[in-house]
Amino acid sequence: QATVTPPVPPQKVKPQDPAIEVVKNASSRQRFVQHIVLASRARATAWIATQTGVNKAIVVPINVNGSTRYAVVSGPFQNRAESRAYVQGMAQGADYWVRTAGSLQRILQDGE
């Protein structure tokens, strides 16, 4: 007599945000250029559309004083020289902050 194994229920896998994966998979010593932090993903995405030279920027959810905010970042860059070269290609007067991947990973909101 054959044993019937009950079907395994499908696992509910939340589709992972590719931008979060970029930050999580970066070496902690790599660098990101943080352009701006906004209150919603929609506003962050809209901001990217209004800027020049940041077309490869990504939006990642971060924790700021217990609240989720959305950082617009570019990278990762291997070292200071690479991030400096990127910043020099941005619009004159652009606001930015160069930070290590490790510092960004510590405040990343990835739902875990």
C-alpha positions as CSV (number, residue, x, y, z in Angstrom):
1,Q,0.0,0.0,0.0
2,A,1.4,3.3,-1.1
3,T,1.8,6.1,1.4
4,V,0.3,9.4,0.4
5,T,2.2,12.4,1.6
6,P,0.0,15.5,2.0
7,P,0.9,18.3,-0.4
8,V,3.3,20.9,1.0
9,P,1.5,24.3,1.3
10,P,3.2,26.9,-0.9
11,Q,5.5,29.2,1.0
12,K,4.5,32.8,1.1
13,V,7.6,34.5,-0.2
14,K,7.5,38.3,-0.2
15,P,9.1,39.4,-3.4
16,Q,12.3,41.1,-2.4
17,D,12.9,44.6,-3.5
18,P,15.9,44.6,-5.9
19,A,17.1,48.0,-4.5
20,I,17.3,46.5,-1.0
21,E,19.2,43.5,-2.4
22,V,21.8,45.9,-3.9
23,V,22.4,47.5,-0.5
24,K,22.4,44.2,1.4
25,N,24.8,42.5,-1.0
26,A,27.3,45.4,-1.0
27,S,30.6,45.0,0.9
28,S,30.3,47.1,4.1
29,R,33.3,49.1,2.9
30,Q,31.9,50.0,-0.4
31,R,30.3,53.5,-0.7
32,F,26.9,54.9,-1.7
33,V,26.1,58.5,-2.5
34,Q,22.9,59.4,-0.7
35,H,21.1,62.2,-2.5
36,I,18.0,62.9,-0.5
37,V,15.6,61.3,2.1
38,L,11.9,61.7,1.6
39,A,8.7,60.6,3.4
40,S,7.3,58.3,0.6
41,R,8.6,56.0,-2.1
42,A,6.5,57.9,-4.6
43,R,8.1,61.3,-3.8
44,A,11.6,59.7,-3.9
45,T,10.9,58.2,-7.3
46,A,9.4,61.5,-8.6
47,W,12.5,63.4,-7.3
48,I,14.8,61.1,-9.4
49,A,12.8,62.0,-12.5
50,T,13.4,65.7,-11.9
51,Q,17.2,65.3,-11.6
52,T,20.0,65.0,-14.1
53,G,22.9,62.5,-13.7
54,V,21.1,60.3,-11.2
55,N,19.3,58.0,-13.6
56,K,20.8,54.9,-12.0
57,A,19.8,56.0,-8.5
58,I,17.7,53.6,-6.4
59,V,15.2,54.1,-3.6
60,V,15.6,52.2,-0.4
61,P,13.5,52.3,2.8
62,I,15.5,53.3,5.8
63,N,14.7,53.8,9.5
64,V,15.0,57.4,10.7
65,N,14.2,57.8,14.4
66,G,11.7,54.9,14.3
67,S,10.0,56.0,11.1
68,T,10.3,54.6,7.6
69,R,11.7,57.1,5.2
70,Y,13.0,56.6,1.6
71,A,16.6,57.4,0.7
72,V,17.6,58.0,-2.9
73,V,21.1,56.5,-3.3
74,S,23.6,55.7,-6.1
75,G,26.1,53.0,-5.9
76,P,27.7,50.9,-4.7
77,F,31.1,52.3,-5.5
78,Q,34.3,50.4,-4.7
79,N,36.2,53.2,-3.1
80,R,36.5,57.0,-2.4
81,A,37.9,57.7,-5.9
82,E,35.1,56.0,-7.6
83,S,32.4,57.8,-5.6
84,R,34.2,61.1,-6.0
85,A,34.3,60.7,-9.8
86,Y,30.5,60.0,-9.7
87,V,29.8,63.1,-7.6
88,Q,31.8,65.3,-10.0
89,G,29.4,64.3,-12.8
90,M,26.4,65.5,-10.8
91,A,24.7,68.9,-11.3
92,Q,26.5,71.9,-9.8
93,G,25.2,72.6,-6.3
94,A,23.7,69.1,-5.9
95,D,23.3,68.0,-2.3
96,Y,24.7,64.6,-1.4
97,W,26.3,62.6,1.4
98,V,28.8,59.8,0.7
99,R,28.3,57.0,3.2
100,T,29.6,53.5,3.6
101,A,27.5,50.6,2.7
102,G,27.8,49.4,6.3
103,S,26.2,52.6,7.6
104,L,23.3,52.3,5.1
105,Q,22.9,48.5,5.9
106,R,22.4,49.3,9.6
107,I,19.4,51.5,9.0
108,L,17.9,49.6,6.0
109,Q,14.2,48.6,6.5
110,D,14.0,45.3,4.8
111,G,10.9,43.9,6.6
112,E,12.8,41.2,8.5
